[in-house]
């Protein structure tokens, strides 16, 4: 049962004609401070989002946003409504969770966010989980690490999968599978013929790198710094696909998760170099807010990852051939 505080009732009573849809749209715009990002998040057009906000402002009788240059900001009324809309959203989420728990694992819903690198294996694990629980519906969001962390902070996702968990006391994190980082090269690269390549030899090569803030880039930079090697950086990009394509084209070498390059390795479009002290062994983590009440489905998927995920993924030697 939802129990609204007296102050909350006092605020919403004069505007009971405001719809939950309008509040949901408003909450997304207020959180992103962007009509376009809210539209993407809600799978709406930007004009549809603008219309909902205009109707909400007309119903309340106060402006909720103000624009300065290209940026928008909450007005005083917007800040006040944001406070209450988040409370309402939280209580509705609790109600939905309670009802889902009554349904058990037969008709539950799982909201999960994964970093872009994890998207190469997460759908496979989700498919196997859904085969076991056919009534479960899944909402999967794939974003960069910064966005996934924001989704956790804003409590809009149940669980997240990432390689580098945040150093945050409010976050619970558990590793469930190894995430080996390897050096990839085109099949015709001269180093492909060598074994036990000294790490210092990599200092002569050009590396294609992920964007600053990427967990893979951070691990790569720490590794080379520990070996006192300064690497030559070539193209910088925010996608693994661009790095793989550029490596295949001969623009340089790359360092990425073995899981990311699985298809290209199996089809001989890329090769893993045999470099000393590689692979760099990291781990995949499943994370959630410590104070978040996980649904039965979310708890079941978390346990599925911890107990079964490693056995469902190809081993390093199998992929490398």
N, C-alpha and C positions, 0 to 999 in steps of 0.2 A: 504493500500500500504506500502511495506517495503522500508524504506529509510536508506541505508547504508552510514555511514560517509566516508569521503574521505580517512581518515587514514585506515579504515577497508578495503576499496576497494584496497588501495595501498598494503595492506598486502596480500590479497587473490588473487589479479590479477595474480601474477606469478605462482600460483598453483591452477588454476581453475579446474584442473582435480581431485582435492581432492573431495571425495564424502561426502554428508551429513551423510551417514551411518558411514563413518570413523570418522567424527567429533563427532557424537553421542557416538560412542564407546570410543573415546579418552576422551571425557568429563566425562564419567562414571568412567573410570580408574583413571583420574586425581582427581576426587572428592573423590573416595574411596581409592586411592593409593593402589589398589589391583586388579589384573587381575581376581582372583576368585570371589570376591564380585561383580565386574562389570559384569561378566558372569551370575551370579545369577540374578542380577538386570535386565539384558537385555534378559534373557531367552536364552542365547547362551552357547556353550561349551567354556571352557577356551582356547583351541587351536584356535577356531574361533576368539576370542577376540585378541589373540596374533597375528594372521595373519593380522587382520585389522590394528593393531598398526604398524606392520612391513611394510605393504604397505604404510601407511601414512608417516612413517619415510623415506621410499624410495622415495616417491613423493616429500617430502620437502627437503630431502638431509641432514637432521640433526637428531641426536638422541633426543627423547622427554623424555625418562626416563632413569634413572641410578639405578642400584641395589647395595645396600650396605648391606651385610649379607642377611637376609631374607626380608628386607624392600626395597621398591622402592621409588624413589623421582623424582620430575620433574627437568629436566635440564633447563637452561636459555631459550632455545628454547621452551621447554614444557610449562614454565610459560607464555611466550609470546603467544603461540598458545591457551593456556587455557583462557587467557583474551579475545581473539577474538572469540573463539568458544562459550564461554558463552554469548557473545553479539549476535552472530548469533542465538544461541538456543533461547535466549529471544525474538528476533524479530520474529522468526518462530512461537514461542508459541503465541505471540500477533496476528500474522496473523491467526493462527488456531482458536484462541478465537474469533476474529472478524468474521470469516466465520461461526463458531458455533452459534454466536448470530444471524446471518442472518437466520440460520435454526430454531432458537427458541428452543423449548423444544421437537421438533419432532425427531431430529437426533443428539443431543448433546452428549458430553462425560464428565464423572465425574471421576476425579482422587481423591481418598480418602485414607488416611492412618489412621489406628486405632491401639491403643495399644492392646496387646494380650488379656487382660481381656475383652475389649469391643467387641472382636470377637465373644463372646457368644450371643450377641444380635444384633450387627451391620448388619449381613447378613439378618436378619428378617426385619429390618427397610428398608434396601436397596431393598429387594424384594417387599415390599409394595409400595415403591416409584416408582420402575420400572413398577409395574402393572398399575400405574397411567400414567406414561410416557413411553410407550412401546418401543419407538425408542431410548431411552437413553442407552448408553453402559457405563459400570462401570469398572474401574480398581481399585481393592481393594488390599492394601498392609497392612499386619499384622506384626507388629514388636514390640520390646520393646520400652519403653518410650524414651530412649536415641536416638534410630534410628529414631523414628518419629519426634523428635525435630530437628534432622539433616536434615531430608527431608523437613521440613518447612523452615529451614535456607537456604537450597540449592534451594528452590523454585521448587521442583519436585512434589509437591502435591497441590491440590486445597484446601482441607479441611482436618482436622484431628480431631479425637475423642479421648479424654483422660480424666482421672480422675483428675489429678493434672496439671493444666495449668502452663506454664513457667512464671516466673517473668521477663517479657521482654516487654519493651515499644513498640517494633516493632510488637508485636503479639496482635491480637484482639481475645478475648475469651468471650463466652457466655455459661452459664449453661442451659441445656435443660431437665435434668431429675435427680431425686435422685439416688444416688449410695450407698445403705446401706451396710456397712460391718458387717458381722455376725461371730459368733464363731461356727465352725462346728465340729462335732464329729461323730464317728461310732455309729450306733443305739444301740449297747449293752454297751456303756460307762455309768458308774454309774451316771454321772452328768445329763444324759438325763432324769432321773426320778425326778429331782429337779426343783423347780421354784424359780425365783428371786435369782439366785445364786450371792453371793457377789463377786465383782470384785477381791478382794484380794484372793479369793479361787483359782483363775486362776494361782496364783503364784506357786502353787504346781504341775502344769501340764507342760508337754513338748510341745512346739509349733514348728510346721513346718513352715518355713518362706520363703518368696521370696528373691531374690537377692538384695544386696545394690543398692540403686537408684530407686527401685520399689516404685511407689506411694502408693500401699497397705502396703508395709512394713513401709514406712515412717509414714503413718497414724497410724499404729499399735504401733510403737515405741513412737510416741508423746502421744498417749492415755495412755499407761502404765506409761510413765514418769510423766504425769500429775497426775496419781493416786499413784505415788511413789511405783510402783511394778516392781521388777526385774524378768523377765521371763526366763525360761529355754529354750534355743534354741536347737532344734534337727536338722533335715536335712534342708539344704538350697538349693533351686532350683530356676530356672528361668522360670518355667512353673506352671500354676495353675493345669494342669492335674496331674502332679507328686504329688502335695500337696494333691489333692483329693484322689488319689490312696493310698498314704501313710496313710492318715487319715483313710480310709476304712480298711487298713491293721492293724490298731491299733498302729501306730508308734507315735501318738500324736494328738494334736488338731491343727486346722488351723483357720486363720482369712482371709476371702475373701469376695468379692462382692457377694451379694445375687444372682445377675444375673448369676454369674459364676457357681454356684452350683445348678441351677434350675432343671436340669434333675435328678441329684442324689437325690435331696430332694423329688421330685415327685415320684420317684421309691423306696423311703425309704432306699437308700443305705447310706445316710448321714442324720444327724439331726442337726437342729439349736438349740444351747443351749440357755436357757432363763436366760441370764446374765444381772444383773443390769447395767444401763448406755449403754446397747447395744440395737439396732445397732448403730454403729458410722455412722452418716449421712454425706456422702460426696455428690458430684454431678458430673455428666458427663458433659463435656464441648465440644463444637465445636469451633475449633480455626483455624485461618488463618493469613497470613501476612497482616498487616494493609494496606500496599501499593499495595497489590495484586489486580489486576482487576479480579473479579470473573465473570465467565461465567454465562449465564442465568440458566444453569443446576445447577451449584454450588450454586447460590443464591436460587434457588427453593428448593434444598435439605436442605440448611441451614434453610430456613423458615419452611420446613416440620418438621425438628427436633425440632425447638423451639415451634411450635404450636401443633404438633400431637404425637410426640414420647411418652410422658408419658402415654397417653391414650391407646397406642398399646402394652404396656408391662404389664405383670402380676403384681399385687400388692403384697406387702410383705406378707400379711396374706394369700393370695391365694397360694403362693408358699410354705410357711412354713406349711400350712395345719392346 
